[in-house]
Amino acid sequence: MFNKGLLFLTLIFCFVSVGMQAQDVDSTEIKNVNKALEANVQDLPVISYNTSKRYEIADLKISGLVNPMYEDYTLFGFAQLQVGDVIEVPGPEITNAVRRFWKQGLFSDIKIAATKIDGNKIWLDINLKERPRISDIVYTGMKKSERQDIAAKVGMVKNLQITPYQMDRAKTIIKKYFDEKGFNKAEITLTETPDLSKENHVILNIDVLKKNKTKVNRIEIEGNQEVSARTLEKAMKKTRHKSNFKAWLANFLRSTKYVPESYEEDKENLISKYNELGYRDATILWDTVYPATAEGKPDKMNIEIKVEEGKQYFVKDIKWVGNTIYPTWQLQAQLNMKPGDVYNQKKLTERLLVEDGAVMNVFYQNHGYLFSNADPVEVNIENDSIDLEIRITEGPVATIRNVTITGNDRVYEDVVRRELRIRPGALYSRDDIIRSIREVAQMGHFDPEQLSNPKIDPDPESGTVDVGLPLVSKANDQVEFSAGWGQTGIIGKLSLKFTNFSLKNLLNPGSYKGIIPQGEGQTLTLSAQTNAKYYQSYSVSFFDPWFGGKRPNSLSVGLYYSRQTDINSRYLGNSGYGYGYGYGYGYGSGYGNGYGGDYSFASDPNKSITMIGASIGYGKRLTWPDDYFTIQAELSYQRYSMKDWAYFIVKDGVANNLSLNLTLSRRSIDNPIYTRRGTDISLSLQVTPPFSLWDGKDYASMKLIDNYYESSEKFKWIEYHKWKFKAKTFTSLSSATKTPVLMTRAEYGFVGYFNKHKKSPFETFYMGGDGMSGYSSTYATETIGLRGYENGSLGTQASAYSRLAMELRYPLILEPSSTIYILGFVEAGNAWNDLSRFNPFDLKRSAGFGARIMLPMIGLMGIDWAYGFDPINGSRDRSGSQFHFIIGQEF
């Protein structure tokens, strides 16, 4: 059997052929593994299967691997064998080693052989054959988006070892994926093709034959006498049909695909609807689903459901048992159910346990009683009446042991922790956890869509709870850049907004992340804009939401400078440009509108307006009426220097604006990007000193001459008081993540005066259109949008305005990389040049639809189409169809 001179004794301890499901060794195979082959080699002992012998392992080797993933010592660890071990041959040590290798799922063949025996010592060789690796994956029979979805769900990548379990798992996942899309008859095939260019590699072919989509043809419900079929069909959220006009109208924009799993869920929803209406005994007697082949629609399914409604039940009495901390009358009032009400099991559960205002949440879960529970029990049923006994288990008070934050790679951890309302050692509070999530979302550094599921790990034995906040970081810095060369010279804008700035590390380059210090959650904005010689603007602003780092008191600082020049009069005369280029002071339309000739010589530095400004603000979070309220004070100064400036009522001179802006606001929205619930309300007053009360000047004598004031004294120090009220509410229309949201808005603004002969031309309202301010209009007015009307068409220097709006929003994409939602709206508003003419009912109406996209590095962009229903400026024609583009702001 062996050559004489060769000292080689092979003991085959295991040989297992490659099998699609081979994960273990059966008993017969194990028995064969332990059989020693008798050897006729001179001077070597014969190993008998009937008698085992103990050997010491003198050496271990691994062989057979082409592309080993593990070091030898790791593989020896799988076998749990090492040099010096004493084992029985034949014996369980070798058998168990083989079993352990199989459990790894990495090998298609495993052999353990003795290469030498000397006395009581044995030399072993572990021969392993790896399962093949994937060199490429070929998808056929599906769209690109489907390939991407399946690749993410399956998780198979190149160079991955492929196992039978992974193949079965992939097939199951792909089948479920297409079932959910309505392709219930899809055939999934996974095959391996050897890759001849790489040893022990295969090409994985994933082929899908989708066939036709399976849809619902019709739904018939029998046995429903008290509850209409329409109500029951509406309760079936994912299984719908369009077999009649009412069903078609109800499901006009909805899919009618048939998904077996969804249908099973909808049967439960149907019974839940009955329970909600008081029919606690309602049940489905039978149901059937079959192809509508007889109707010539083999790819559609007919659904028939037979129900038994039973009687409708009412609440006869409610008793509370076990409540020692809170009196019964308080719990009963919060439950909001009383004797005589329909026995609504859904409402009972929600009012007890689920809703934010539920009994257990308001009285127990928010005051440390994490282990509390309420169990409603039907203690007596008589005819159609039910006596309820609500059994309260209060349990001990729970304290927070640990608060862990994971996934944060944007800001320092203390910056996140300062926003939290939960601390180790504090009593557990459900409201505090929800509020903490909301505050972290408002920071803008983390994906708000993935913040809704904190990890709550209670420990009843110690009376403590661990709270985990898994965060997903997202970039929210913004860059706006445009550049070009025009007839006027260089044209461009650069704006950088860093939302995670760290001022204290400015002089510590070692702490920089990139080119700037980051991690403190402060905001630094730098902006520059130029239109060559004609216009230049520079601004810088800084905002710290936690000035000093200990309390949520904000500090803001801003500086800006801009200069705008006019057209040379000589150039205008030569070019034949015979009309002014502005729309009135403060509303320059820009350059390059048909001057002709070389524009580089058109600028006149002796005709200009220069603006400089600075502001500093301080804000404080209040605790009364609640801690959603903040108050902010801002002191600002602007200086306007006009030099032969034909577009303002003062051609030459200086105007100064020193004002104090006080704002009281309440902001409780849940998500700053796609808001689902909450309110955003503010009341502000911007006021200047009433200089005219003490300066002794006769402003009545200062009159306009040819549309200009001869002297700038009238507006040397501007005075006014400006009041604004803004309110927005957000209401989620469902509990789903992708829920439609109803947004309502109401706004009012007024600019008053201290002296009727010194009305301010500054800080007025420019209303109509997209609401985006141009570079030259910001010094005189505040821009207010009203879609469906042209920019400024409702007022260019208004002293009052009103705007009301209602929007219905629906999200299409809610991802960290982009948020996209569509909207439909109706709104109305108007502006008045004189406060005495203000009429809140004299409004210009419009309606339309649009879309918004939020990109992290760019900000908000959108487009709206609106139709204005009312005429303006004395015209008999309606404003009509208008398109509006929005960049960098919310409408």
WOVEN-V168397 format. One line per field, one symbol per residue. ss: DSSP state (2 for helix, 1 for strand, 0 for the rest). phi: phi as a letter, one per 20 degrees, with the letter a starting at -180 (. if undefined). psi: psi as a letter, one per 30 degrees, with the letter a starting at -180 (. if undefined). A space follows every 50 residues. Layout:
ss: ???
phi: ???
psi: ???
This chain:
ss: 00000000000000000000000000222222200000000000000000 00111111111110000000022222222000000111100222222222 22220011111111111100111111111100111111110002222222 22220000001002222222222222222200000011111111000000 11111111100000111111110000002222222000000000222222 00000010022222222222222222000000111111111122201111 11111111000001111111100000022222222000000100222222 22220000222222222000001111111111001111111110000011 11111100000022222000000000100222222222222220010222 00001111100001111111001000011111111100111111111111 10222000222110011100011111111110001111111111000000 00011111111111111022222220000001000001000000000022 20111111111111111111100000001111111111111110000001 00111111111111111000000000011111111111002220000022 20001001100022201000111111111111000000001111111111 11000000000001111010000000000011110100000000111101 11111111111111000111111111111111002220000001111111 11111000111111111100000000000111111110000
phi: .cfffeebcddeeabcffcfdfcbdfffffffgeeeffddffmdfeeeff cececefeaccdbneecfecfgfffffgflcbgofdcecfafffgfffgf ffffmdcdbcccceeaccmedcddceeddfffdeeacddcnbffffffff gfffmecfmefdcgffffffffffffgfffenefefddcdcddgefecfl cceedddcdfmefeceebcdddnededffffffffefddcbcecffffff dgddfdfdcgffffffffffffffffenefefbefabbcbfeffemcfed decccddcfmeedceebccdcnededfffffffffmcbgofgfeffffff fecefgefgfffedfecnefefbccfceebcclddcedceeedfmefdde eccdccnecdcfffffffeeedcgneffbffffffffffffffnecfffd decfedcfcgfemcbddddfdcfbfcfcccbbbacdfepfcabccccdec fcffdfecgfefdnecfcpemedcccbbbbclfebbbcbbbccdfcfnnd cfdecccbcbbbbcddefffffffemedbfeddofncfendndnfnneff eefcfecbcdccbbbbcccceedcfbeeecccccdccccdddcleedbfd fcqccdcdcdddcdccccfebfedfdbocccbcccdcdfegffcemeeff eedfclmcefceffdfcfcaccdbccbccccfebeffedfceddbbcbbb ddcecfecffeemedddpneneeefeeffdbdecebfncfgmferdbfeb bbbcbbcddbedcccgfaccbdbcbcbbaaccfcgfefbfdecedbbrba bccddgedoecabcdcceedfclmfeeffmfbdcdccmbef
psi: elkefjijjkjjfkjklklfgjflkleeeeeeegkkkkkgkkgklkkkff jlkklkjfkklklfkeikfllefeeeeefhklkfkklkjllfeeeeeeee eeffgfkfkkkkkjfkkjbgkkkkkjjkjklllkflkjklglleeeeeee eeeegklkgkkkleeeeeeeeeeeeeefeffgifgkkkkklkkkjffkkh llkkkjkkjealkklkelkkklfjeekleeeeeefjefjllhfleeeeee heglkgljjeeeeeefeeeeeeeeeegfifgkljellkklkhefggifgl kkkkkkljealkllkekkkkkfjfekleeeeeeeehklkflkijeeeeee fefelegleeeefefggfiegllkjkkjfkjjcgkkkkjjjkjellkklk ekjkklgjgelkefeeeffkgkkkflkkkeeeeeeeeeeeefeffljffg gfiljjiljeefglkkkkjjljkkkglkkkkkllkaffbkklkkkkjjgh ljefgegifffkjbflklffglkkkkkkkkhbfekkkklklkkjfikfff lhklkkkkklklkklakkeeeeeefgjgllglglkfhkfllghgelajff gfkjffjlkkkllllklklkklfkelgfklkkkkklkkkkjkjhjfglfj ekakkkjjlkjkkkljjglfkfdjkelaljkkklkkklkieffffgkiff fjlkjhglkekgeegejkklkkkkkkkkkkkkglfleikkkkkkkkkkkk jllfkfghkkflgakjkkbfgkklfffffflkkkkjkfllkgffkfhkfl lkkklkkjkkkekilefkkklllklklkllkkfkefgkjffikklllala lkkjkefeakllkkkljkfkllhflfkleakkkkkkkglk.
